Amino acid sequence: METEPVLRCPACGSTGRELYRDLEDHHFGTPGRWRLQRCDGCRSLWLDPRPATDQLHLAYVEYYTHGELEDPPGGSTAKRLLAFLPSHRDDRPGRTAHLDGTPGRALDLGCGDGRTAVALQDAGWSVVAIDQDPASIEAARAAGVVDARVGTLDELTDEAPFDAVVLSHVIEHLVDPVEVLRAVRDRIRPGGRLVVLTPNAESASHERFGPAWRGLEVPRHLQVLSASGLREVLEHAGLTVGSLRSSSRGANGVARASRTDAGGDGLVRRLGAYAEGEWWQARVEVRRRSEPFAGEELVAFATA
């Protein structure tokens, strides 16, 4: 895979220093060894070098969005029950990207396998789901997304402005996040909202698991933002940040995926990894109460 250098932080433009080297894609087998820099300014992370723009598709030959949803739209029975625990209080709102209030028209940009779009539809939203990956759109349609399209934001020329635009775990994949967010800004009606969810570079999970943290996901995650970095990107795009916080949603699964010895088919090992994940989920939620940005993912609301 051909690569290109990235000498400055994509979020704030500062220089940085090497945090990790020789990282490998243990999840989907993309070849190569990768290096991550940490920004001296906003503390975000970025891949340097990163895959060349015309080579990025090679990192998605195998990807989790290419299959059927693991759970039904409402989640498995276990997940529905866990959602009532204090440690999982962000699970249910997280499924609909924390969009509450009166449903309207929403754009799910980079919809992947459609799980967010399905949850929004179930909550009463009229959703346009779009992704550049045909395999992801096929999975989204199979999951029940009514309007799922292969394409890019530039192709939505005839669409009226949306009441809400969702970027759920998308911004970390973008070569130029500011440019995309500027285009998104023009798709939001006056008074509408943009919501961004993305892995948190300064999460408790990253602190614990280091280079094994699932949120790094080299080489698909071109940058992993801190709260300061996400704010910088949104403001550089001409958006007004209304709220920015972290969420503990998904910390249990990240803990299981981040453990290098958590694999295998043994029942005892699987149950042990599951129990550890739930223990970590509770611990992250408790820590987040005293350290607001220790959560697994960042959640930002912005307006044009």
N, C-alpha and C positions, 0 to 999 in steps of 0.2 A: 504494500500500500504506500503510495506516494504521500509525503507529508509537507507541511509548510510551517515556518517558525511563527510564534506569537510572542513578541517581545514585551508587550505591556498588557496589563489587566484589561480584559474586555469590558469590565464594569466601570472602572474609574480612571483608567489610563496610567496608573502608577506602575513602577517597576516592582519586581518581586524576587523571591529566592526559592531555590529548589526545596520542595517538601518531601516528595517521594520520587524514586526512579525505578525503572525496570518493572513497572506494574503490568499485569497481564489480564486479558479478558477471560476470567474463569467461568463466566456464565454462558456465553454464546460462541466462544472460540474464535473471535477475530484475531488473526495473527499479529504479532508485533509486541514490542515492549515500549512502555509509555512513561512519560515524566510529567509530574504535576508541580506547578509553581504556586506559591502562596503570596498574595499581594501584600506589599508593605503598607499600603494605604487602607483599603477597606477589608482586608483579610479574606477576600474571596479566593477561590482556587481556579487555575486554568491549565489546560493541556498545552504543553509546549515541547516539541512540535505537535501539531494536531493533523489529522488526515486532511489532505488537500480537498477542496470543496467538491471537485468532480469525482472524488474517491469515497466520499462519505457513505454512499449507498452500500458499499461493501461491508460496512459494520452492522448492517441490518439484514443480512441474508437470513440469519436465524435470529428471531426475536420473539418475546413473549406475546406481543400483540397479534401474532399471526395465527393463533389458535382460538378455539372457543373459550368463552369466559369460564374461569375456574368455578365461579359461584353463579347462582341465578342472580338477576338484577338486585334483589333485596338482600343478597348475601346468604351464606350457608346458615343453617340453624344455629350452629355454634357461634358464628359471628354476630347473628342477631341477638343472641343472649348476652354475649360479651359487651355489646353496645350499651347495655344498661349499667355496666360497672363504671365507677368514677374514672378509672384509668383509661377508659375507652370513650370518654364523653365527646370526642371530636369525630368518632367513626361515622355516625349518621350524617351530621352536617357536611363532613368531608366528602361523602359520596356525591353530593350535589354541589361540590365546590363552594360550600358555605353560602350559597345563594338562597336568601330567604325573601319574604315579602310576596307581593303579587307576581305570579309568573307572567312572562312575556315571551319575546323572541330572543333566543340565545344562539350564539355561535360558539361551537366547541372546536377550536383551532388546534390541529394536531391531535385528533380524537383517539388515535390508537385503536384499540379493540372495541371502543364504544361504551365502556362501562359507565363513564361519567354522563355521556349523552343519554343512555338508557335511564339512569337515575333521574336526570332532569326531566325527561319525558314523563316518567312516572309521577313526578311532582307537579306536572301540569304545564311545563314549558314547551314551546314550539322550538325545536332544535334543528339547526343546520350543522352537521358534523362533517369536517373536512380533514383530509390527510393526504400527503403525497404518496403514501405507500399503498398500492392496490391490495396487498394481502391484508393490511390492517382494515381497509374499508370493507373488504369481503367479510372479515370477522365481525365488524361492527354491524353490518346488515344482517348477518346471521343471528346476532345478539338481539335484534329487534329495533335498531335505529331506523326511523322512518325515512329521513333525508340524510344519507351518508354519501359523500362525493369524493372522488379522487381529484385532487387539484391543490391549488395554492390560494392564498388570500387575494392575490391580484386578479384571480378569475371570478371573483364575486362582484363584478362590476354592476350587475343589474339588481343587486339586493339592497333593500332599504336599510338604513342604519339599525343596529341591533340594540335591544335593551340591555343586554349583557354579553360580554365576550369572555370566554374561559380559556386560559392556558394552563392546563393541568399537567405538570411535569413535562413541559415543552421547552421552556426558555433555556434550560441547560443544554439542549441539543442544537441551538441556533448558532450559526456562524456569526451573525451580526444581530444580536438581540435588540439593540436600539433601533435599527432600521425597521425591523418587523413590528416593534411596538409603536413606532410612528404610524405605520400603515394601519395597525389595529385601532389606534386613536381615531382615525378618520372613519372607522366603521361603527363607532359608538354614538348613539343618539345623544343629544343634550340631556343631561341628567342620568344617563346610563352608566353602567359600571364595567370595569375590567377586573377580573380576579385572576391572580397568578399564584399557583402552587408549585413549589420547587424544593429539592433537597437543601438542607441547611448546613452550610460548610462549618458552622460553629456549633453543631448539635452535640449533645451528650454522647450520642452513638458514635459520631466521628472521633470524639475524644477517646472513647473506650476502645474502638476497634482499629483505629489508625488506618493503615493502607488496606486492610481487609474490609473496611466499611462499604456496605453495599451501595451507598449513595454516590460513590466515586464513579463506578461503571465506565471505566475506560474501554474503548475510545469514543463511546457515544456521547458521554457528557463532556462537552467541550469546555464548559465552565460550571463550577458549583459555587453558588453565590452565598455570601453572608447577608445578614439583614441590611447592613450598610451598603453592600454592593447592589442588592436588589433595589433599594431606594434610589441609588445613583442611576441605575439603568432606566427606571421608570421616569425619573425627573429629566434625564437627558432626552427622553423621547417626548417631552412636553406634557407629561401626565401629572396630575396632582394626586399624591398619595393620601388616601383618607385614613387607612389603618394598615398596620404591618405588625404581625405577631408570628409566633411559632406554634406549631401543633404537635402533639405527641402521637398523632395518628400514624400507624404503621411501624412503630418502634419495635413491636414484637416480631413482625416478619423480617424486619431488617436485622434484628439480633440473630434470628435463625439463619438467615442467608449470609451473614457476615462471619459466622463461625466456620473456620476451615475444617473442623472435625465434626460438624453437625450432620454430615451426609450419611448415606447408608440406608439399608432397608430394615435394620433391626428395630423391632417395636420399642424396646427399652430406650434405644438411642433417639428415636423419633419423639417419644413421649418426653424424654429429658430435654430435648431441644425446644419442644413446645412449652414446657413448664418454664424453662429459662427465658423464653421469649415473653411470656406473660409477666414474669418477675421483672424483666427489664422494662416492659411497657409501664408497669406501675411506678417503677423507680423514676423513669423519665418524667412522668406526669407530676410526681411529687417535686422533683427538682425544678420543673418548669414554673412552679408557683413562686419560687424564690428567685429563679433566673429565667425571666420571661422568654429569652431566646435560646433556651437549651433544647427545645423540641426538635423532632425529627425533620419536619418540613416547615418552610416558611409560607405564610398566607398573607397576600397583599391585596387590598382593594384600592383601585385608583379610578379617577374620572378624567375626562378630556378637559 
